[in-house]
Amino acid sequence: MRAVVFRDPQRPVEVADVDLDDPRPGEVRVRIAAAGVCHSDLHVRRGEWRVAAPLVMGHEGSGTCSPSAQE
C-alpha cells in the first residue's frame, strides 16, 4: 500500500510503499479510496505535537470492505 509517511518535522513527508499485517480476528480489511490529511496531521507535520515516528498520515479514510469481511 502507498502512504504518506511522516518521519521528522525537519524533513518533507514522503509517499512510500508500506506493508500491513493481515487482519486479526474482529478486524476487517478496507480498500481505501481516499484519505484526508486533517488539522491534527498538520500540527504533527509542523512539529507542534510530538509523536512517535515514523507514522502514516491521513487517518480520515473512506473506502469499502473486502467481500470476505461482509460475511
Distance bins in CASP14 RR format, pairs under 12 A and 6 or more apart:
PFRMAT RR
TARGET T0000
AUTHOR 0000-0000-0000
RMODE 2
METHOD distances of the structure
MODEL  1
1 15 0 0 0 0 0 1 0 0 0 0 0
1 16 0 0 0 0 1 0 0 0 0 0 0
1 17 1 0 0 1 0 0 0 0 0 0 0
1 18 1 0 1 0 0 0 0 0 0 0 0
1 19 1 0 0 1 0 0 0 0 0 0 0
1 20 1 0 0 1 0 0 0 0 0 0 0
1 21 0 0 0 0 0 1 0 0 0 0 0
1 29 0 0 0 0 0 1 0 0 0 0 0
1 30 0 0 0 0 0 1 0 0 0 0 0
1 31 0 0 0 0 1 0 0 0 0 0 0
1 32 1 0 0 1 0 0 0 0 0 0 0
1 35 0 0 0 0 0 1 0 0 0 0 0
1 56 0 0 0 0 1 0 0 0 0 0 0
2 14 0 0 0 0 0 1 0 0 0 0 0
2 15 1 0 1 0 0 0 0 0 0 0 0
2 16 1 0 0 1 0 0 0 0 0 0 0
2 17 1 0 1 0 0 0 0 0 0 0 0
2 18 1 0 0 1 0 0 0 0 0 0 0
2 19 0 0 0 0 0 1 0 0 0 0 0
2 20 0 0 0 0 0 1 0 0 0 0 0
2 32 0 0 0 0 1 0 0 0 0 0 0
2 35 0 0 0 0 0 1 0 0 0 0 0
2 56 0 0 0 0 0 1 0 0 0 0 0
3 13 0 0 0 0 1 0 0 0 0 0 0
3 14 0 0 0 0 1 0 0 0 0 0 0
3 15 1 0 0 1 0 0 0 0 0 0 0
3 16 1 0 0 1 0 0 0 0 0 0 0
3 17 1 0 0 1 0 0 0 0 0 0 0
3 18 1 0 1 0 0 0 0 0 0 0 0
3 19 0 0 0 0 0 1 0 0 0 0 0
3 20 0 0 0 0 1 0 0 0 0 0 0
3 32 0 0 0 0 1 0 0 0 0 0 0
3 35 0 0 0 0 1 0 0 0 0 0 0
3 36 0 0 0 0 0 1 0 0 0 0 0
3 37 0 0 0 0 0 1 0 0 0 0 0
3 54 0 0 0 0 1 0 0 0 0 0 0
3 55 0 0 0 0 1 0 0 0 0 0 0
3 56 1 0 1 0 0 0 0 0 0 0 0
3 57 1 0 0 1 0 0 0 0 0 0 0
3 58 0 0 0 0 1 0 0 0 0 0 0
3 59 0 0 0 0 0 1 0 0 0 0 0
3 61 0 0 0 0 0 1 0 0 0 0 0
4 12 0 0 0 0 0 1 0 0 0 0 0
4 13 1 0 1 0 0 0 0 0 0 0 0
4 14 1 0 0 1 0 0 0 0 0 0 0
4 15 1 0 1 0 0 0 0 0 0 0 0
4 16 0 0 0 0 1 0 0 0 0 0 0
4 17 0 0 0 0 0 1 0 0 0 0 0
4 18 0 0 0 0 1 0 0 0 0 0 0
4 32 0 0 0 0 0 1 0 0 0 0 0
4 35 0 0 0 0 1 0 0 0 0 0 0
4 36 0 0 0 0 1 0 0 0 0 0 0
4 37 1 0 0 1 0 0 0 0 0 0 0
4 41 0 0 0 0 1 0 0 0 0 0 0
4 44 0 0 0 0 0 1 0 0 0 0 0
4 45 0 0 0 0 1 0 0 0 0 0 0
4 54 0 0 0 0 0 1 0 0 0 0 0
4 55 0 0 0 0 1 0 0 0 0 0 0
4 56 1 0 0 1 0 0 0 0 0 0 0
4 57 1 0 1 0 0 0 0 0 0 0 0
4 58 1 0 0 1 0 0 0 0 0 0 0
4 59 0 0 0 0 0 1 0 0 0 0 0
5 11 0 0 0 0 0 1 0 0 0 0 0
5 12 0 0 0 0 0 1 0 0 0 0 0
5 13 1 0 0 1 0 0 0 0 0 0 0
5 14 1 0 1 0 0 0 0 0 0 0 0
5 15 1 0 0 1 0 0 0 0 0 0 0
5 16 1 0 1 0 0 0 0 0 0 0 0
5 17 0 0 0 0 1 0 0 0 0 0 0
5 18 1 0 0 1 0 0 0 0 0 0 0
5 41 0 0 0 0 0 1 0 0 0 0 0
5 44 0 0 0 0 0 1 0 0 0 0 0
5 45 0 0 0 0 0 1 0 0 0 0 0
5 53 0 0 0 0 1 0 0 0 0 0 0
5 54 1 0 1 0 0 0 0 0 0 0 0
5 55 1 0 0 1 0 0 0 0 0 0 0
5 56 1 0 0 1 0 0 0 0 0 0 0
5 57 1 0 0 1 0 0 0 0 0 0 0
5 58 0 0 0 0 0 1 0 0 0 0 0
6 12 0 0 0 0 1 0 0 0 0 0 0
6 13 1 0 1 0 0 0 0 0 0 0 0
6 14 0 0 0 0 1 0 0 0 0 0 0
6 15 0 0 0 0 0 1 0 0 0 0 0
6 16 0 0 0 0 0 1 0 0 0 0 0
6 37 0 0 0 0 1 0 0 0 0 0 0
6 40 0 0 0 0 0 1 0 0 0 0 0
6 41 1 0 0 1 0 0 0 0 0 0 0
6 42 0 0 0 0 0 1 0 0 0 0 0
6 43 0 0 0 0 0 1 0 0 0 0 0
6 44 1 0 0 1 0 0 0 0 0 0 0
6 45 1 0 0 1 0 0 0 0 0 0 0
6 46 0 0 0 0 0 1 0 0 0 0 0
6 47 0 0 0 0 1 0 0 0 0 0 0
6 49 0 0 0 0 0 1 0 0 0 0 0
6 50 0 0 0 0 0 1 0 0 0 0 0
6 51 1 0 0 1 0 0 0 0 0 0 0
6 52 0 0 0 0 0 1 0 0 0 0 0
6 53 1 0 0 1 0 0 0 0 0 0 0
6 54 1 0 0 1 0 0 0 0 0 0 0
6 55 1 0 1 0 0 0 0 0 0 0 0
6 56 1 0 0 1 0 0 0 0 0 0 0
6 57 1 0 1 0 0 0 0 0 0 0 0
6 58 0 0 0 0 1 0 0 0 0 0 0
6 59 0 0 0 0 0 1 0 0 0 0 0
7 13 1 0 0 1 0 0 0 0 0 0 0
7 14 1 0 0 1 0 0 0 0 0 0 0
7 16 0 0 0 0 1 0 0 0 0 0 0
7 44 0 0 0 0 0 1 0 0 0 0 0
7 45 0 0 0 0 0 1 0 0 0 0 0
7 47 0 0 0 0 0 1 0 0 0 0 0
7 51 0 0 0 0 0 1 0 0 0 0 0
7 52 0 0 0 0 0 1 0 0 0 0 0
7 53 1 0 1 0 0 0 0 0 0 0 0
7 54 1 0 1 0 0 0 0 0 0 0 0
7 55 0 0 0 0 1 0 0 0 0 0 0
7 56 0 0 0 0 0 1 0 0 0 0 0
7 57 0 0 0 0 0 1 0 0 0 0 0
8 14 0 0 0 0 0 1 0 0 0 0 0
8 44 0 0 0 0 0 1 0 0 0 0 0
8 45 0 0 0 0 0 1 0 0 0 0 0
8 46 0 0 0 0 0 1 0 0 0 0 0
8 47 0 0 0 0 1 0 0 0 0 0 0
8 50 0 0 0 0 0 1 0 0 0 0 0
8 51 0 0 0 0 0 1 0 0 0 0 0
8 52 0 0 0 0 0 1 0 0 0 0 0
8 53 1 0 0 1 0 0 0 0 0 0 0
8 54 0 0 0 0 1 0 0 0 0 0 0
8 55 0 0 0 0 0 1 0 0 0 0 0
9 41 0 0 0 0 0 1 0 0 0 0 0
9 42 0 0 0 0 0 1 0 0 0 0 0
9 43 0 0 0 0 0 1 0 0 0 0 0
9 44 1 0 0 1 0 0 0 0 0 0 0
9 45 1 0 0 1 0 0 0 0 0 0 0
9 46 1 0 0 1 0 0 0 0 0 0 0
9 47 1 1 0 0 0 0 0 0 0 0 0
9 48 0 0 0 0 1 0 0 0 0 0 0
9 49 0 0 0 0 1 0 0 0 0 0 0
9 50 0 0 0 0 1 0 0 0 0 0 0
9 51 0 0 0 0 1 0 0 0 0 0 0
9 53 0 0 0 0 1 0 0 0 0 0 0
9 55 0 0 0 0 0 1 0 0 0 0 0
10 45 0 0 0 0 0 1 0 0 0 0 0
10 46 0 0 0 0 0 1 0 0 0 0 0
10 47 0 0 0 0 1 0 0 0 0 0 0
10 53 0 0 0 0 0 1 0 0 0 0 0
11 45 0 0 0 0 0 1 0 0 0 0 0
11 47 0 0 0 0 0 1 0 0 0 0 0
11 53 0 0 0 0 1 0 0 0 0 0 0
11 54 0 0 0 0 0 1 0 0 0 0 0
12 45 0 0 0 0 1 0 0 0 0 0 0
13 37 0 0 0 0 1 0 0 0 0 0 0
13 41 0 0 0 0 1 0 0 0 0 0 0
13 42 0 0 0 0 0 1 0 0 0 0 0
13 44 0 0 0 0 1 0 0 0 0 0 0
13 45 1 0 0 1 0 0 0 0 0 0 0
13 46 0 0 0 0 0 1 0 0 0 0 0
13 53 0 0 0 0 0 1 0 0 0 0 0
13 54 0 0 0 0 1 0 0 0 0 0 0
13 55 0 0 0 0 1 0 0 0 0 0 0
13 56 0 0 0 0 1 0 0 0 0 0 0
13 57 1 0 0 1 0 0 0 0 0 0 0
13 58 0 0 0 0 0 1 0 0 0 0 0
14 53 0 0 0 0 0 1 0 0 0 0 0
14 54 0 0 0 0 1 0 0 0 0 0 0
14 56 0 0 0 0 0 1 0 0 0 0 0
14 57 0 0 0 0 0 1 0 0 0 0 0
15 35 0 0 0 0 0 1 0 0 0 0 0
15 56 0 0 0 0 0 1 0 0 0 0 0
15 57 0 0 0 0 0 1 0 0 0 0 0
15 58 0 0 0 0 0 1 0 0 0 0 0
16 54 0 0 0 0 1 0 0 0 0 0 0
16 55 0 0 0 0 0 1 0 0 0 0 0
16 56 0 0 0 0 1 0 0 0 0 0 0
16 57 0 0 0 0 0 1 0 0 0 0 0
17 56 0 0 0 0 0 1 0 0 0 0 0
18 54 0 0 0 0 1 0 0 0 0 0 0
18 55 0 0 0 0 0 1 0 0 0 0 0
18 56 1 0 0 1 0 0 0 0 0 0 0
18 57 0 0 0 0 0 1 0 0 0 0 0
19 56 0 0 0 0 0 1 0 0 0 0 0
20 27 0 0 0 0 0 1 0 0 0 0 0
20 29 0 0 0 0 1 0 0 0 0 0 0
20 30 0 0 0 0 0 1 0 0 0 0 0
20 32 0 0 0 0 0 1 0 0 0 0 0
20 56 0 0 0 0 1 0 0 0 0 0 0
21 27 0 0 0 0 1 0 0 0 0 0 0
21 29 0 0 0 0 0 1 0 0 0 0 0
22 28 0 0 0 0 0 1 0 0 0 0 0
22 29 1 0 0 1 0 0 0 0 0 0 0
22 66 0 0 0 0 0 1 0 0 0 0 0
22 68 0 0 0 0 0 1 0 0 0 0 0
23 29 1 0 1 0 0 0 0 0 0 0 0
23 30 0 0 0 0 1 0 0 0 0 0 0
23 65 0 0 0 0 0 1 0 0 0 0 0
23 66 0 0 0 0 1 0 0 0 0 0 0
23 68 0 0 0 0 1 0 0 0 0 0 0
23 69 1 0 0 1 0 0 0 0 0 0 0
26 69 0 0 0 0 1 0 0 0 0 0 0
27 65 0 0 0 0 0 1 0 0 0 0 0
27 66 0 0 0 0 0 1 0 0 0 0 0
27 68 0 0 0 0 0 1 0 0 0 0 0
27 69 0 0 0 0 1 0 0 0 0 0 0
28 63 0 0 0 0 0 1 0 0 0 0 0
28 64 0 0 0 0 0 1 0 0 0 0 0
28 65 1 0 1 0 0 0 0 0 0 0 0
28 66 1 0 0 1 0 0 0 0 0 0 0
28 67 0 0 0 0 0 1 0 0 0 0 0
28 68 0 0 0 0 1 0 0 0 0 0 0
28 69 1 1 0 0 0 0 0 0 0 0 0
28 70 0 0 0 0 1 0 0 0 0 0 0
28 71 0 0 0 0 0 1 0 0 0 0 0
29 63 0 0 0 0 0 1 0 0 0 0 0
29 64 0 0 0 0 0 1 0 0 0 0 0
29 65 1 0 0 1 0 0 0 0 0 0 0
29 66 1 0 1 0 0 0 0 0 0 0 0
29 67 0 0 0 0 1 0 0 0 0 0 0
29 68 1 0 0 1 0 0 0 0 0 0 0
29 69 1 0 1 0 0 0 0 0 0 0 0
29 70 0 0 0 0 0 1 0 0 0 0 0
30 61 0 0 0 0 1 0 0 0 0 0 0
30 62 0 0 0 0 1 0 0 0 0 0 0
30 63 1 0 1 0 0 0 0 0 0 0 0
30 64 1 0 0 1 0 0 0 0 0 0 0
30 65 1 0 1 0 0 0 0 0 0 0 0
30 66 1 0 0 1 0 0 0 0 0 0 0
30 68 0 0 0 0 0 1 0 0 0 0 0
30 69 1 0 0 1 0 0 0 0 0 0 0
30 70 0 0 0 0 0 1 0 0 0 0 0
31 61 0 0 0 0 0 1 0 0 0 0 0
31 62 0 0 0 0 0 1 0 0 0 0 0
31 63 1 0 1 0 0 0 0 0 0 0 0
31 64 1 0 1 0 0 0 0 0 0 0 0
31 65 1 0 0 1 0 0 0 0 0 0 0
31 66 1 0 0 1 0 0 0 0 0 0 0
31 67 0 0 0 0 0 1 0 0 0 0 0
31 68 0 0 0 0 0 1 0 0 0 0 0
31 69 0 0 0 0 1 0 0 0 0 0 0
32 56 0 0 0 0 0 1 0 0 0 0 0
32 58 0 0 0 0 1 0 0 0 0 0 0
32 59 0 0 0 0 0 1 0 0 0 0 0
32 60 0 0 0 0 0 1 0 0 0 0 0
32 61 1 0 1 0 0 0 0 0 0 0 0
32 62 1 0 0 1 0 0 0 0 0 0 0
32 63 1 0 1 0 0 0 0 0 0 0 0
32 64 0 0 0 0 1 0 0 0 0 0 0
32 65 0 0 0 0 0 1 0 0 0 0 0
32 66 0 0 0 0 0 1 0 0 0 0 0
33 61 0 0 0 0 1 0 0 0 0 0 0
33 62 1 0 1 0 0 0 0 0 0 0 0
33 63 1 0 1 0 0 0 0 0 0 0 0
33 64 1 0 0 1 0 0 0 0 0 0 0
33 65 0 0 0 0 0 1 0 0 0 0 0
34 58 0 0 0 0 1 0 0 0 0 0 0
34 60 0 0 0 0 1 0 0 0 0 0 0
34 61 1 0 0 1 0 0 0 0 0 0 0
34 62 1 0 1 0 0 0 0 0 0 0 0
34 63 1 0 0 1 0 0 0 0 0 0 0
34 64 0 0 0 0 0 1 0 0 0 0 0
35 41 0 0 0 0 1 0 0 0 0 0 0
35 56 0 0 0 0 1 0 0 0 0 0 0
35 57 0 0 0 0 1 0 0 0 0 0 0
35 58 1 0 1 0 0 0 0 0 0 0 0
35 59 1 0 0 1 0 0 0 0 0 0 0
35 60 1 0 0 1 0 0 0 0 0 0 0
35 61 1 0 1 0 0 0 0 0 0 0 0
35 62 1 0 0 1 0 0 0 0 0 0 0
35 63 0 0 0 0 1 0 0 0 0 0 0
36 42 0 0 0 0 0 1 0 0 0 0 0
36 56 0 0 0 0 0 1 0 0 0 0 0
36 57 0 0 0 0 1 0 0 0 0 0 0
36 58 1 0 1 0 0 0 0 0 0 0 0
36 59 0 0 0 0 1 0 0 0 0 0 0
36 60 1 0 1 0 0 0 0 0 0 0 0
36 61 1 0 0 1 0 0 0 0 0 0 0
36 62 0 0 0 0 1 0 0 0 0 0 0
37 43 0 0 0 0 0 1 0 0 0 0 0
37 44 0 0 0 0 1 0 0 0 0 0 0
37 45 0 0 0 0 1 0 0 0 0 0 0
37 56 0 0 0 0 0 1 0 0 0 0 0
37 57 1 0 1 0 0 0 0 0 0 0 0
37 58 1 0 1 0 0 0 0 0 0 0 0
37 59 0 0 0 0 1 0 0 0 0 0 0
37 60 0 0 0 0 1 0 0 0 0 0 0
37 61 0 0 0 0 0 1 0 0 0 0 0
38 44 0 0 0 0 0 1 0 0 0 0 0
38 45 0 0 0 0 0 1 0 0 0 0 0
38 57 0 0 0 0 1 0 0 0 0 0 0
38 58 1 0 0 1 0 0 0 0 0 0 0
38 59 1 0 0 1 0 0 0 0 0 0 0
38 60 1 0 1 0 0 0 0 0 0 0 0
38 61 0 0 0 0 1 0 0 0 0 0 0
39 45 0 0 0 0 0 1 0 0 0 0 0
39 46 0 0 0 0 0 1 0 0 0 0 0
39 48 0 0 0 0 0 1 0 0 0 0 0
39 49 0 0 0 0 0 1 0 0 0 0 0
39 57 0 0 0 0 0 1 0 0 0 0 0
39 58 0 0 0 0 0 1 0 0 0 0 0
39 59 0 0 0 0 0 1 0 0 0 0 0
39 60 0 0 0 0 0 1 0 0 0 0 0
40 46 0 0 0 0 0 1 0 0 0 0 0
40 47 0 0 0 0 0 1 0 0 0 0 0
40 48 0 0 0 0 0 1 0 0 0 0 0
40 49 1 0 0 1 0 0 0 0 0 0 0
40 51 0 0 0 0 1 0 0 0 0 0 0
40 55 0 0 0 0 0 1 0 0 0 0 0
40 57 0 0 0 0 1 0 0 0 0 0 0
40 58 0 0 0 0 1 0 0 0 0 0 0
40 59 1 0 0 1 0 0 0 0 0 0 0
40 60 0 0 0 0 1 0 0 0 0 0 0
41 47 0 0 0 0 0 1 0 0 0 0 0
41 48 0 0 0 0 0 1 0 0 0 0 0
41 49 0 0 0 0 1 0 0 0 0 0 0
41 51 0 0 0 0 1 0 0 0 0 0 0
41 55 0 0 0 0 1 0 0 0 0 0 0
41 56 0 0 0 0 1 0 0 0 0 0 0
41 57 1 0 1 0 0 0 0 0 0 0 0
41 58 1 0 1 0 0 0 0 0 0 0 0
41 59 1 0 0 1 0 0 0 0 0 0 0
41 60 0 0 0 0 1 0 0 0 0 0 0
41 61 0 0 0 0 0 1 0 0 0 0 0
42 48 0 0 0 0 1 0 0 0 0 0 0
42 49 0 0 0 0 1 0 0 0 0 0 0
42 57 0 0 0 0 1 0 0 0 0 0 0
42 58 0 0 0 0 0 1 0 0 0 0 0
43 49 1 0 1 0 0 0 0 0 0 0 0
43 50 0 0 0 0 1 0 0 0 0 0 0
43 51 0 0 0 0 1 0 0 0 0 0 0
43 57 0 0 0 0 0 1 0 0 0 0 0
44 50 0 0 0 0 1 0 0 0 0 0 0
44 51 1 0 1 0 0 0 0 0 0 0 0
44 52 0 0 0 0 0 1 0 0 0 0 0
44 53 0 0 0 0 1 0 0 0 0 0 0
44 54 0 0 0 0 0 1 0 0 0 0 0
44 55 1 0 0 1 0 0 0 0 0 0 0
44 56 0 0 0 0 0 1 0 0 0 0 0
44 57 1 0 0 1 0 0 0 0 0 0 0
44 58 0 0 0 0 0 1 0 0 0 0 0
44 59 0 0 0 0 0 1 0 0 0 0 0
45 51 0 0 0 0 0 1 0 0 0 0 0
45 53 0 0 0 0 0 1 0 0 0 0 0
45 55 0 0 0 0 0 1 0 0 0 0 0
45 57 1 0 0 1 0 0 0 0 0 0 0
45 58 0 0 0 0 0 1 0 0 0 0 0
47 53 0 0 0 0 0 1 0 0 0 0 0
49 55 0 0 0 0 0 1 0 0 0 0 0
51 57 0 0 0 0 0 1 0 0 0 0 0
51 59 0 0 0 0 0 1 0 0 0 0 0
63 69 0 0 0 0 0 1 0 0 0 0 0
64 70 0 0 0 0 1 0 0 0 0 0 0
65 71 0 0 0 0 0 1 0 0 0 0 0
END
